[in-house]
Amino acid sequence: MIFKRFVNLLVFLFLLGAGLLTFFLILSGGRESGTLKNFYWLQADTDGFNSAPSTTRWYNYNWCGYEDGQLANCSSRAPAKPFSPRDNFGNSANLPSSFRNNRDAYYYLSRVGWAMLLIALFFIVMALVPGFLATFLPFKAVPVLYCVLSWLAFFFIILAACLYTGCYVKARKTFHNSGRSARLGPKNFAFIWTSVFLMLVNAIWSTIFSATHKGHSTYSDHDMYAQYESPSVDTGAQMEKSTYNSGVTDGAGPVTAAPVVGQPQPTTTTTQAGNGKFFQKLKTRKQVPSTELEPAGDGGLAGPVTVRD
């Protein structure tokens, strides 16, 4: 039990870590300075795309030009800013054909990935409470709820990771095919796939924990079995009564079985008692000396006989 609690607390830290990493992904592009400027999805050479900067970084809320380690010429900020160079900079002769012909694929992959990321963060936060309480509360419903929320969070975080990866890996390949430099944001993709791994471990452990967790019962085992026993009956009295009725003795002598009303009583006991007295008298008479049993003379009572040598 102590081992399970230790592992559950350790996996609970995994859940906290996944929530923290997902939160940083949500904040990608929230500010144009500080640490958040390094949380981008794609950086590529966009020189010649109409009025686009020479190097552009795409975030969740906007896209910005990147020069000398600083962001400049950023677009308007809006939630779930789509990745679509055709929509971002307009149609251009220098724009790779994949961005023109497959505009909807890039557009919806980036926007739906953002929505899945938000839903994943919601379920991660929801799983924090039952994940912590499951370590200490004996109720079966708490680990079950923890398991369900963990799998939902894992499903949406891996879906978001697949959508973002598919969108920006395809875009990077398109830039490379056009002879332009492009690279994925290392922090964003490291964070999102680390969150996937942490949530996978959390979901598997929550399943094991809920399956092996003993639910709380309102009755103890003693109460459950005691309801089949009568507390007013003395066990010793029952054994003595059973012994008496069955005629079994403990060495003190025979015990007569209790008569049953309505049935003829056996005569074996009386006969055996009479036969016993008869043989006892016979045995006593055999032990009397023969001199005392000689018959008396005529017309008189027998008296003592003196035997002379």
C-alpha positions, 0 to 999 in steps of 0.5 A: 500500500505504501509503494502504491501511494509513493508511485501515485504521488510520483505519477501525480508529479508527471501530471503537474509537469504535463500541465505546466508544459502545456500551459507554456505552449498555450502562452506561445506568442503571448509576449514579444519579449522575454522568454516567450519569444523563443516558444515558436512553432516554425522559423522560415525564410520568407524573403520576397513574399510581398511585404513579409519580413526576411525571416518569420516566426509563427506563434499561437497568437501572431507571426513576427519578423525575426532579426538580430535576436529580436522580434519586429513587424509582428502581425495583429494578435488573435487566438489561434492565429492560423499558419498559412503564408498565403493568408498571412502575406497574400498571394505571391509569385515567390510563394511555394505552390504547396501553400497556394494549392493546399492552403486549407490543410495548413490553415485548419491543421494549425487552428484545430491543433490549438483547440485540441491543446486547450481541451487537453489543458482543461482535462489535465487541470480537471484530473489534478484533484482526483489524482491527488485525492486518490492517494488518500481516500478509500473510495472507488469512484475517485481513482476511476474518475482520475483514470477517465480524466487522464485518458481524455487528457492524453487523447487530446494532447496527443491529437494536438501534437500530431496536428501541430507536427503534421502541419509544421513538418510539412511546411518545413519540407515545402520551404526546403523544396523551394530552396529556403531555410526553415526549422521547427521551434525546438522548445515547442515540439520538445514540450508538446511531445514530453507532455504526451509521454508524461500523460501516457505514463499517467494514464497507464498508471491511473488504470492500474491504480483504479483496477487494484484499488480496494473500494470502501465498504460501509460494512466491515468483514466482521459485520458481514459475517456476523449477520448470519450468526445469532448472538443470543445462542450459546455455542456450548449449550448447543453442543451439549443439547446436540450430544444429549439428543444423539445419545453420545456420552463423554464416558460418564454413562449412557444417555437416553435419547429424548422421547419423540411425541407421537411415535411409539417408544421402543421397549429395548431399554426396559428389557435390557434393564430387566435382563441386567438385574436377572443376571446380577442376581444369578451371579450373586447366588453363584458366589454363595458357598454350597454349605449354606444352600443345603436343603432342610430336613423334613418338616423343619427349617434348614439350619446351619450345618456343621462340617467336621473333618 
